[in-house]
């Protein structure tokens, strides 16, 4: 498995977590609370955690191509939800999530 993480500074961490999860829940397996969530995509899984001013995104996929695809899907949707104040989203490879 390939893993990556992004820590996004935003005062709306919990709002964006819930918004992403609710959006994808219409067609994908999703579980969430205001503090954490999980979205299972066909290419991999994204786990989300909302803390004090930080939204942590943890992605895992079978290979680097799928991981990049998963990161791209999350990035595009999160930026769409945060259109009034674009977010700085930078993914870093990790050993495990």
N, C-alpha and C positions, 0 to 999 in steps of 0.2 A: 504494500500500500504506500501511496505517496500522500504526504500531509503538508498543509500550510496553515498559517494563521495571519489574521489582520486585526489590528487593534485600532478602532476608529473613534476619534474624539468627537463626542456629541452629547449635548445635554438631553437629547431625545432618544437615548439608547434603548430604553424599554419600549417606547412608542414604535421605533423602527423595527425592533425585534418582533413585536406583535403584528405589525403591519406586514412584514415579509412573510411571517408564518401564516397569517390569515389569507394572504394573497395566494400562496401556493397550496393551501389546504383544500382548495377546490378540486385539485387534480393529483395531488401527491400525498403520501403518508407524512403527516406533520404532528408533532406534539409540542406544546409550549405553555409556559407560565409567563408572567411579566418579567421574570429574571432570567429564564433560559428557554431554549427551544432546540428542536431538531427537525430538519427537512431532509427527506430521503429522495434524491433525484435518481434517474436511471444511470447517470454517470458517476454518482458518488453521494456523499452525505455532508451536510453542513450543520454544525452545532453552533448555537449562538448563546452568548451570555451578556446580560446588561448589568453594568456596575455604575459606580459614581462617575458619570461623564465619559464612560468608555463602553463601546459595543465591540465585543470580541467575537470574531468569526473564525471558526475552525473547520477546515475542509479536508476531506480525505477521498481518494479515488484510486482505482487500480493502477493507472499509469499517468504519466505527466500530461498527455493530451487531454484526458478526461478531467484531470485536476484543473488545467487551464480553462477548460470549457465551464466547469462548475464555478470557478472564481469569476469568470466573465458574466455568467447568468446572475450571480449574486450582486456583482458590481453594478450592472445595468439597472437592476430593479431597485437597489438601494439608492442609487443616484436619482432615479425617477421619483422616488418618494421624497427625497431631500432636495428637490429642484430649487427651492428658495435659498438654500444655503448648501451648495455643493460640498461633499465630504471628501477628505483625503483618505483614500483606501489603498494601502500598500500591503501586498501579500509577501510573507516570508516562509521559506521552506522550513519544516520542522521534522524532527525524528518521529514524533507521535503526537496525537492530539488528546 
